[in-house]
Amino acid sequence: MTNFIRIFPLGIVVYPGESLNLHIFEDRYIQLVNECHTEGKPFGVPPVLGNTIKETGTLVEITEITEVLADGSMNIRTRGLSVFKILEIVRAVPGKQYNGAIVNHPPNDITERPQRMSSVLAGIRQLHEVLKVSKVFPKPDRELTSYDVAHHASLSPEQEYELLELLREDQRLEYLKRHLKKVLPLVGGIEALKERIQLNGHFKELKGFDLDL
């Protein structure tokens, strides 16, 4: 299916199913949000990376306008729906301040893969343990998808976008698994180095090297 959507380019990657809170303060996006909310329509969030609007983005719905301030700015809650591909950006929408896009909506396999996910979760939890951070996911492990955990796997924005472009759940989980396999030894080495640096200046009891051995 090909259609027109309003777009709100942001410097982040949003995934289907993700909850995102936004403070809307620019006039063009206040107009966009008001129209989408009134009409009950979603809008698109294509990531902006390196000052470039990427062609793959996520359609989001407004779940709540939590506050409207005196200057017209507002706080809203949104939820990611599905992935879209931009075919053409519409820079001049008649009578509107915001931009739009002609998009299609490619098939996207989001079937849960509990066995593959278990190894990814093990890697993420090991990473969090090394970094001394705590994260409790809002679903049982068997119900989690790659989209639920991707932001917690220490991906760069560019890597998060690469994952967004993958349209099969097994590909996304494999991507995460390979990433964690690479990053865990690096992070572990950095943490060990930090511990060594912190010991500098302390009295240490070390056995001297015996030259007669």
ZAKE-299268 format. One record per residue (C-alpha): z, x, y. Coordinates in steps of 0.001 Angstrom, whole numbers, plus 500000, padded with zeros to 6 digits. Layout:
# residues N
ZXY
...
END
This chain:
# residues 213
500000500000500000
499061501256503475
500718499917506613
501997500673510113
505643501649510671
507702502676513674
508877506276513348
511987508123514514
511351511851513865
514592513794513289
515463517402512518
516973516425509158
515810515309505724
516949511823504693
516821510731501047
516415507267499493
519834505719498945
521481507943501558
523754506415504215
523090507819507677
525016507061510875
523112507591514135
523946507518517826
520912506136519646
520649507077523315
516971507649524211
515250504608525721
512322504708523304
514579504692520261
516870502022521722
513709499912521974
512725500832518400
516135499995516952
516415496696518827
512997495582517611
513611496656514004
517006494948513978
515655491718515481
512695491595513109
514618492801510067
512193495672509549
512826499300508536
511651502378510401
510498505777509189
512324509089509535
509886511984509099
511633515389509207
510858517764512066
510877521364510820
509668524288512892
508674521911515725
506294520124513338
506522516531512138
506186516640508367
503973514150506567
506550513047503976
509488510991505212
511938508291504243
511917504645505223
515378503482506348
516891500082507023
519494499255509660
522572497986507860
524767497554510938
524867498076514681
528484499077515035
528698499503518812
526562498930521899
527731500807524991
527356499821528659
524376502141529156
522513500533526256
523115503387523820
524398502360520412
525869503515517139
524122502300514007
524453502608510248
521320503006508161
520404503433504507
517425505274503032
515006503067501111
511891504867499891
509533507786500447
506356507440502524
503427509706503367
501970509801506878
498199509320506981
497950509192510769
500437509379513647
499983506672516291
501092508380519501
500275505476521820
501612502182520482
500422499501522965
503277498409525240
505849500570523435
507687503789524256
508079504965520660
505513506390518246
504303504916515014
502386505973511945
499954504659509390
501560505424506033
501286504813502337
504087504478499832
503480506639496731
505015505771493352
508326507567492943
510186507932489662
513930507649490316
514986506961486719
518400508469485989
518407511557483755
522078511925482713
521552514982480458
519596516943483084
522008515809485785
525024517099483868
523819520711484116
522977520282487809
526423518832488504
528076521685486642
526245524132488901
527105522215492081
530775522012491127
530855525713490325
529287526396493726
531874524217495464
534679525966493605
533462529382494770
533090528114498350
536482526373498165
535112522977499183
535824519606497619
533353516778497105
533875513528495221
530671511599494581
530875507816495034
529316507029491636
530087507964488043
528217511097486948
525914509137484629
524653507032487566
523937509892489966
520378510882490889
518958513991492510
519007512220495878
522778511667495602
523569515353495160
520771517279496911
522617517669500245
525521519293498371
523530522002496568
523320524479499475
519607523900500103
517996525012503348
516240522291505421
512905523576504126
514124523348500527
515481519847501116
512024518878502321
510363520464499284
512611518323497104
511666515210499120
508006515893498350
508660515800494587
508014512303493271
509492512574489778
513207512695489016
512813515305486285
510975517596488756
513697517187491365
516474517941488879
514607520995487604
514179522165491214
517934521849491808
518791523562488524
516584526580489326
517940526778492867
521544526815491664
520738529458489061
519526531703491890
522167530944494513
525354531039492409
525305534812491743
524559535467495426
527404533278496654
529783534735494100
528899538232495307
529483537285498950
532889535793498141
533880538932496205
532806541061499177
534878538910501532
537930539432499326
537389543199499370
537060543202503157
540277541192503515
542132543801501424
541179546604503816
544231547784505789
546680546657503105
548705549051500971
546989549301497605
548378550784494407
545447552574492807
545370555186490078
543794558466491189
540765559896489411
541722562714487031
539322565619487473
540503567190484209
539219564380482048
END
